[in-house]
Amino acid sequence: MAKSLADFLEELDSNAELKEAYLKDPVATAKTYGLTDEDVNVIKNKDWDTVKKLFESSGKGSKVHTY
């Protein structure tokens, strides 16, 4: 089962190895994590509006990161 984009972004906050890999190559890290092609494209295109909507619709607050 593929992991969700929200799970990936939340784990970036607490997993130093994942964050380091993401900083080097966000798209490859998202693929390795198991995200769907659609979610990988959100990362690739830096579509932060989609991310914001994802967290708003789930009732979770969004955080601002500058990786």
Secondary structure, DSSP 8 states (H G I E B T S, - for coil): ----HHHHHHHHHH-HHHHHHHHH-HHHHHHHHT--HHHHHHHHTT-HHHHHHHHHHTT--------
